[in-house]
């Protein structure tokens, strides 16, 4: 069942009849309460002999007769006998009955009437005993009945207006609370929308915020597997709450539902219409589409509503609709960010590949160093976002070699002191090339200091220990490992055991001693695959032909 725009449901009228009955009791007026259909709901509260007379069949029949013959007048009077008058007070709202109260006014004249004697005999009551029991109620002589009836009508009107006013105030209070909750939720979601690097965290936050604000058993967000969705969100199902069904089947049904949704229409699946998803969870399911560029790429879903009212309200559809709009904007921004980031990384990889290609022996070196440094950063406790910045620094760490003559970079055999001084310039050259790019500020220390040593004997600055930025310390281990593991123009690759032994011996001398054991514990399977791939891409030219 697909539904478009809707309006807030107006609250049902609240009757003032209970308040009128309370006032009548305080005045000593026995009363009968009827619902809007004319069905007796409550009789007089008096007990004992008085209650027996008021509850007798004769009295009840005449009260019911008055109710069945009531007119459109605001109040209607009916005299049973001198000293005994019924007043019917009906409450209406927009021409709809909310209920009816019948009050009995008793005066001392009743007790000397034949009517009183006959109703006592019919009820099997002693007239003298009944008179004594009812004398406290005989406060309304016949001459004042009209005035009292008029006053009761005024009281009914005043209490009815007061009840409506209170209901309106209560409804306004509910609306203000809902608006406050909605604004608060959207404010919190808005503040979370900056996390474009980890879009799945925003999706998880959205589910949690909605679950905390709304009375549903579960909130879910589902994205389709499509190029319009940010890579980290494609096919993702995020759930907050407890599903009353297997999540695998739920995911399948939700995927099918999202595939058939329209961008601008929310969907309500009633629990009784046979839809597999609603049957599976045993409740109504509300789904709002998440769209990008006019296409549905996902949905926010809610089900198994709790609380007093199991029906999904307009407030809840509006709140999910607003959250879905926020989600759509966020997903579009996250997609654009992912595309731009991929383009940025692709540009860096192309740049570093061109630099590595100056020496066929170093093909893929920067990519491998970037990977190893990223894994070491994660092992050292850095976040994924921080480790990604380390990876970028690894991709760029040798960019300064563009300023080193190829005759020096590719020279077989030992370098002269002058040639080595040229090699030692590449961190400074790389830093100078990249320093005016604001987005690379945090990766520049790795470019500049990756050849510094823990013992202070490195270059270009000769700094030591923790004076060396962490990103540079991470790169130093990764760079040395790959250099020793690769064929170079002046030597062949060293065996893995020897390379790891050299790394171990360098702890506290060349490398940060805290990072070495972490590096030695890394799984190098992916690294070895990268080495094999890069070797297959390398064509080593003879030196005399180069």
N, C-alpha and C positions, 0 to 999 in steps of 0.2 A: 504494500500500500504506500504510494508516494504522495506526499503532501507538500503544498507550497507554503506561502505566508499565512500566518494565523494571528489572532488577537488574544490578549489576556482574557481568560475566562472570568466573568463577573461572579463575585461571591453570592451564594444563596442567601435569601433574606433571613434575617434572624428575628424571631418573634419576641415581642415584649410580654406575651401572655403569662409566662412564669412570674415576671415581676408584678404584673397586675394581680395575679392570684395571691402573691405574698402580701400585697397591700390590703387586699380584701380580708385575708386572714387576720391581719392586725386590727382591722375595723370590726371584726366579729361577723363577717359576711361569709356564710358557707358558699362554696363555688364548685362548679363542674368544668373541666377542661376538655375541649374537643380539638382534634387535628384539622388540617385544611380540608379533609374530605368529609368532615362531620362525624367522625368516629370518636366515641368517648375514650379519653385517655386516662383521666383521673377524676375521681369523685370527691365528695367532701371529706375533710380530714377529721371531723368530729368523731368521737368514739362514744361508747356507752349507749344509753337510751336515746340521746339526741342523734347520734350517728345512725342508730337503727331506724329512726323516723325519717331522717334525710335520705337514707339509702333504701327506703321501702319502694316496692314496685309502683305504687301510685304516684309518688313524687317523681321517681325516675321517668315514668312514662310521660308526665307533663313536661318535664325538662326536655326530653327527646322530641316531643311534639313542637316545642318552641324552636328548637334548633332546626328541625326539618322545614319549618315554615318561615325562616328568617328572610328578611328583605334586604335591599341595598342600603337601608338606613344605617347610620353610624352606630346607633344603639336601638334596641327594641325592648319595650316593656310589656310584661304580661302578668296580669293579676290572677292569682290562684284563688285567693279569698281575701276578705278584709284583714289587713295586717300581714299578708304574705304575697310578695311581689317578686317576680323573676325579671332580671335585666340581662339581655344577651349583648355582649360586647365582642364584635368581630374585628380582627386586625387584618388589614389588607396592604399589599404593596404592588403598585402598578396593576390594580384590578385583580390581583391574585391573592386568594385567602392564605394567610399564614397560620390561622387558628382562631378559635372561638372560646370565650369564657362566659359562663352563665352564673351570675351571682344572685343569691336570695336575700331579700331584705325582710326581716321579721319584726313585727310590731306587737305590742300587748293585745291588740284587737284579735289576733289570730286565736288566742287560747279560749275565747268565749264563742267561737264560731262552730257551726255544725261541720264545716269542712275539716277542722282539726279533730273533732270527735270521730268522724267517719274514717279519716286516714289512720288514726290510732287503732280503731277496731280492725281495719283491713290489715294492718301490720302486726296485730296481736299484741299491742302495747297498751298499758294502763295509761289513761289520759292524764290522771293527776301526776303520776310519776314522770310522764313525758313533759308535762308543763314545767315541773320543777327543774328538770334537766335542761330545758331550752330557754328558761327565763334569762340567763346571761346573754343570749343572742337577741333578745327582743329589744333592740335599741333604736328601731326605726319606725316611729309612729306613722300612720297613713298620711298625715298632712305634710310630711317632709319627704315622701318617697320621690317625687319628681325632681326635687333639688339634689337629692343624693344620686339619683340616676344620671342627672346631668353632670355632676361632679365626677362620677365614675367614668363617663365618656371622656371628660377632659383628662382625667388621670391616664386613661388608656392612650389617648393621643400623645400626651407628654412623654409617657414611658416608651411608646412606640418610636417617637422621634429620637429620644435619647438612645435607644437601642440601635437605631440606624446610624446615628452619629458615631457611637462607639464602634460599630462594625466598620464604618468608613475609615475611622482613625486606625483601627486595627489593620485594615487592608492597606492603608497608606504606609503604616509601619512595616508591614510585610514587604511592600514594594520597595521602600527605602532600604530595608535590609538586603533584599535581593540585588538592588542596584549597587549597594556598597560591596557586596560579595563579588558581583560581576566586575566592578571597577577594580577592586583589589586583585582579583584573579588576573585580569588583563594587564594590570600594572606589573604584577610579578612575572607574567609571561613576557611582557615587553622588555623587562630588564634582562631576561634570559636569552633574548634573541641575538645577542652578540657572539654566541658560541658557534660560529660558522665552521670552525675547524673540527668540531666534534658534534655534528647535528643530531646524532642519536641521543646525546645527553639532553638536548632541548626537548626532544620527543618524550623522553622518560620523565622529565620535569613536568611537562604538560599533563601527562597521564596522572602523575602524582597529585598535582594541584587540583585537577578536576575531581579526582577521587576524594580528596580532602574537603572539597567545597560542596559536592553534590551527593545525594543519598542513593548512589548506585552501588551494586555489589561488585561491579568491575567496569573499568574504562580501558578501551583498547584503541591503538592507532595502527593501521595497516597501510603499507605502501606497495604498489605493484612493482614488478621488475621491469623497469622501462628507462630508456635513456633520458627522459625528462626528469627523472628523480636523481638527486645527488647520489653518487656511487655508494656511500656508506649507509644509505637508506633503502636501497633497492631491495624489494621483497621483504623488508623488515616488518615484523609484528612485535609491538610493544604492548605490554599488559600491566595494569595495576589493579589488584584485587584477586578474587578467587573465582575461577570459572567452574561451573557445575557440569563440565563436560571435558572430554579429551582435547588438549590444545591443538593437536595435529588436525583433527577433523574440524575444529573451530576455524583454524587458519584457512583450510580449504574452502569452507562455506563463506567466510568473509571475503576471500579473494574473488570468489564467484559473484558475490554481492557488489563489491566495488567495481568490477568489470561492467556492470549494467547500470551504474548510477549516472545521473545527469549533473553537470557542473553546478547548477544553481538551485537544486532541489534536494531537500533532506528527505530521508526515508524512514518511515515508522513501520516496523513489522509487528503487528499485534500477535499476542501469544496464541490466539484462536484461529488464525487464518491458514494454518498448515505450512507456513514457511519453515523450511528445514532448520534455519538458524534459530528462530524464535522457539521452535519446538525443542531443539537441542539444549538450549539454556533454560527453557521453561518460563520465559517471561517476554514482555515487549522488548524489542531492540530498536534503539534510535541510532541512526547513522547519518552523519553529515559529511558531504564530500570535501576533499582537499583537492584543489585544482591548480594547474599551472598552464598558462597560455591557452586557456579555454578547454583543457583536457583534465579529466579526473585521474589523479595519480595516487589517490589514497582516500582514507576516510577515518574520522573519529567515531567510535561506537561506544554505546553505553547500554547496560542491561541489568536485570535483576534488581530493580529499584526497591528500596526498603522504605520504612516509615509508615505513617498512617494511611497515606494515599498512594496506592501502587500505580496509578495512572501517571504517565509522563506529562508534565505540565508545559505550558508555553514558555515559562521562565527557563526551564531546562533546555528546551530546544533553542532558545535564543542564546543561552550561554555556550552551548556546544557549537552553534553557528559562528559566534564570535571567535571561539578558540580555533575553529577550522579555518577562518579567515586569516588569523594570525599565523597558523601553521602553513597555509598556502604561501604567504609572503615570505616566511622564514625558509621554506623549502626552495622557493625560487632563488632567494639570495644564496642559500647554501649550494645550490646547483651552479650558480654563476661563479661563486667562490671556488668550487671544485674545478670548474672548467679553467678559470684563470690560473689557479694553482698548478693544474696539470700543464698548462701552457708554459708557466714560469719554470717548472721543474724540467720540462722538455727542452726549453731553451738552455738551461744550465747544463743539462746532460749533453746537448749538442756542442756547447762550448767546451766542456771538459773533454769530450770525446775528440774534438779537433785538436786540443792541446796534447792529449795522450797519443794521438796519431803522429805527432812529430817524431816519436820514437816507437817503432813497431813493437818493441819489447815491453812497453808499458800500456798496451791496449787494455782498457777496462780498469786500470789501476784506480782511478778516482772513484768509479762506481763501487768497486769492492771495498775501498777504504771507507766510503760513506756508509755502506751496509754494516761493516764490522763496528764502526764507531757508534752507529745507532743502536745496535744490539748491546754493546757494552754500556751505553748510556742507560738503557732500560734496566740492565742488570745492576747498575749503580744506584737505581732508585729514582731516576728522572721520569717525568710523565711522558706520555706518548708525544704530546705537542713539543715538549722540550727536546726529546730524542729526535724528532723530525728536523728541528733546527740544527742539531748536531749533524744529521745526515747531509743537510744542505751545505754546511761548512765543509764536510768531507768532500762533497762534489767539487767545491771551489778551492780546496786547499792548495792545489798546484797551479792555479790559473796564472800565477806570476811567471811560470816557465815560458810563457809566450814571449817574455823579454830576454830569455837566455838563448844565445846562439845554438843552432842545431848541431854545429860541429862539437860543441861542448856536451850537450845533452846526449848525443849519440856516440860519443867517443868510446871506442873499445879500449879496455885497459885502464890503468890508473890515471887520474887527473893530476895535473900540476897544481901547485898552490894557487897560482893565478886563476886557473880554470875553476878550482873549487870555490874561490871567492866569488866568481860569477854565479855559480850554482847557489851559493848562500844568499844571493840577492833576491831569489824568487819569492820568499814570503813577503818581503817589503814591497816588491813590485806588485804582487797580487793585492796586497792591502791598498796600495795607491790606486790601482785600477778600480777597486770596488767601493772605496770609502765614501763616495758621493751618492751611493744608492741607499736611501733611508731604510728600506725594508731589510737590508742586510747588516744593520748595525750590530745585531747580536751574534752574527756568525763571523764577523771580521777577526775577533781574537783568535779563532781557530786557524784562520788563514795566516795570520801574522806570527803566531807563536808555536805552531805545531812541531817545530824543530828545536824548541827549548828542551833542556834536560832537567830532571829532578835535582841533579847535583850542581846545576848552574853552569855547566860547560857547553850549553847549546848556543844557538843563534836564532834571531839577530840581536837580542837584548841581553842575553846572558843571565836572565832571571832564574830563580830556582824555587823548588818545592811548591807551596800553595800560592806563591806569587804568580805562578803560571795559571792562566784561566783554565777552568775545568774542561771546557770544550777542546782546548789545545792539548791537555793531558790525555784526553780520550783519543784524539786523533793521532797522537804520538805513538801509542801502542798499536793502533790499527794500521797506521802507515808503515811502521817498521816490520810488522808481521807480513804484510803483503809484499813489501820490497824483498824481504828474505825468501818469500815463497815463490817469487816470480823469476823467470829467466831475464837476465839483463845482458847488455852488450859486452860487459866485462866479466860475467860469470854466469853459471847455471843456477837454477833454483835449488835451494837447500832442502833436505828432507824435512818432513813435518816434525819429527821428534827433535831434530836439532834446532829448528826454528822456535819451537815451544821452550826448549831449554835455554836459548838465548834470551827470550822474553823473560823467563823466570830469573835468569842471572841479572837482568837489567833492573829488577825491582829495587827501588831506593837509589839507583845510580842514574839510569836514563829515564826510568818510568816511575810514575806514582805507585808506591808499594801497595796501596789499597786497591788499585785497579788491576794489578797483575793477576791475582788469584781469580778475580771475576772473569777476566779474559780467558784464562786457562780453562774455565768451566763452560765456556760457550760451545754450543753445538755448531760445528762448521760445515754441516752437510750442504746448506744453501750456498755458502761461500764456495765450496768445491764445485758445485754446479755452475756458478758464475765463472769460475776459472776455466772450466771445460768449454763453456760457450764462447768466452773471449778468445781462447786459443784457436777455436774453429774459425773465428772471424779474422785471424791474424795471418798476414802473408809477410814473412820476413825476407826482405831483399838483401842480397849479398852486398857487403860494404863497398866493393869496387863498383857496383852498379848503382848504388844509392846516390 
